């Protein structure tokens, strides 16, 4: 598959996040997981390639879902990390 050239335009960041979340809704439900969004409603529009940003968000969310599923595996050791301040 040939990559397309990025197209940078003003996009609504909130809408991009909401669209990406909508696209993973069935996967989230299948894994008995919840996605909570805490996004300010009045974010400024950004200059970006909406398709590439949406794809990046999807990749991040799918990686998080896979990582969350893996972390519930009983074979994985439970490590405790102290936060140094």
N, C-alpha and C positions, 0 to 999 in steps of 0.2 A: 504494500500500500504506500502510495506516495504522500509525503507530508505536504500540507498546504502552507502557504506563507501566512504568518500571523496578520490579523486585521485588527488594528487598534482603533477603537471607538469609545465614546462614553458609554458605560454600562452601569446598571443598577446592581451594586454589590449584594444588597439584601436579596434581590430577586434571584441572583445567581446561586446564592447559598440555599435559598428555599427550593429552587428547581433541583439542585443536586440532592438535597435531602429527599425530595419527592421521588427521585429516581431510585433511591436505595430503600424506600419504604418497605417493599416486599421482603428484601433481604434482612432488614432490621426485624421485621415481624417473625420471619422464619427462625431467627436466632434468639427470639424472646428477649430482645434488647430494646432500649428506648434511646432516642436522640432528643436531647433538650437543647433548644435554641434560646440564646439570650443576646439578641441583636438589637441595637438601638434602631428605632424605626426611621430616623432621619439621618441616615448616613449620606454623605455626598456621593455623587456619581464618580466613577473612576475611569481612567483611560486604560483599557485592557482589551485583550482578545477574549471575548466572553466564552467562546468554545473551549479555548485552552484553559481558562480559569475554571470553568465547570468541570472539565476533565481532571484537572489537578485536585479539585475538591472531592470528586468521586473516588479518585485513587486514595486520597487520605482517609476518607470514610470507610472504604472497603478494607484498607490495611488495618484500621482501628477495629473494625468488626472481626477480622480474622485474628488479630492479636488478642482481642477480648475473649474470643472462643478458645484460643490456645491457652490463655491464662486460667481458664476454668478446668483445665485438664488435671486430674489427680496425680499424674506422674511428675508434674512440675513442682520443684521445691518452693517453699514459701520463704522468701527472704525478707528480713526486716531492715529497713534503712533509716538511720537517724538523719534528720535534717540539721545541718550545722548552720548556725546563724551568726 
